[in-house]
Amino acid sequence: MSSPRKLTPAEEARLAQVRENFQERRRVTESLEGIGTRIGVYSGKGGVGKTTVATNLAVTLAAQNKDVALFDCDIDCPNVTRVLRISKGPVQNGEKLVPPERFGVKVMSMAFFQDNEDEAIVWRGPMIHNAINQFLNSTEWGNPDYMIVDLPPGTSDAPLTVMQTLDLDGFVIVTTPHELAVLDAKRSINMIKKMNLKVLGIVENMSGGVFGTGGGQALAEEMELPFLGVLTMSADYMNSQKPASLESDSVAAEFATISEGLSAQINIGKSID
């Protein structure tokens, strides 16, 4: 019986990479195993209010006595800490980082590791991938009921990395009423479908006034997806100290409607599973 063929250096390197990828995936899975429902807040276009929706949704759920974590995965332009006005970074506990808490929400963001928030983070895809995995592996998330994930915009490497790594339970798609934002939201929905993942619903942000209305509702009907609600264009979002849902009754009511619709979709998914 002949002995097994000796692997070439290139084959050994590829095998080592496969092993490392497997171990990395296992470590991420173990780090996230205590988390209940993982929800990505996403859109194909920047500037439509993903971070506004993610942060206000997180504090709304926390106000409902849910244990909530908020993971800012927009590595290039992390803004969650600015919206929440949180400057205290994570605390080291052995090999783990304990995320700080604000308004009842545990927060992890690349912004904590910038010397200056004006600094431009100019990284290629592999570096972004490594940073996301490092956050996931090193953070002590505890056992939150929800993890809200603020995804980077677009349909390329950065959001793809998040989708492949976090095993999200579903996505909230954010759009404004404008036709270009709706078009890019549709592209992001098609990307999610290609990944065989679930869209939990669509939110129309910045609705009313010069921006018009109805784009999100029309998109939901066209794509046969749940429409979670409208966020009206409002000066209440100008508050610089707290998320608007904690300061304005009207904004709080809009986010309560969205969270109720979201919970309903999650429960439907669990009953089907």
QUILIN-V14214 format. One line per field, one symbol per residue. ss: DSSP state (H for helix, E for strand, L for the rest). phi: phi as a letter, one per 20 degrees, with the letter a starting at -180 (. if undefined). psi: psi as a letter, one per 40 degrees, with the letter a starting at -180 (. if undefined). Layout:
ss->???
phi->???
psi->???
This chain:
ss->LLLLLLLLHHHHHHHHHHHHHHHHHHHHHHHHLLLLEEEEEELLLLLLLHHHHHHHHHHHHHHLLLLEEEEELLLLLLLHHHHHLLLLLLEEELLEEELEEELLEEEEEHHHHLLLLLLLLLLLHHHHHHHHHHHHHHEELLLLLEEEEELLLLLLHHHHHHHHHHLLLEEEEEELLLHHHHHHHHHHHHHHHHLLLLEEEEEEEEELHHHLLLHHHHHHHHHLLLEEEEEELLHHHHLLLLLHHHLLHHHHHHHHHHHHHHHHHHHHHHHHL
phi->.ffgffffgfffffffffffffffffffgffdfeefdddedbbfcfneogfgfffffffffffemeecdcdeeeffcfcgfffelddfefdfcmeddeffcblndfccbgffdefbfffeedceggffgffffffffeeefmcffcdedeeffncdffffgfffeelffrcdedbefffffffffffffffgffelddeerddedleomfembnffffffffelcfdeqddffbffffgedbggfeddfffgfffffffffffffffffffff
psi->hiiihhiidddddddddddddddddddddddedehchhhhhiiehieefdddddddddddddeefihhihhhegddgheddddefhehaihhgbeihhiiihfehhhhiddeehdheehhhgiidddddddddddddehgdafidihhhhiiiafadddddddddefidiihhhiieiddddddddddddddddefihhdihhhifhibeeaieddddddddefiihdihhihiedeehediideedhdddddddddddddddddddddddd.
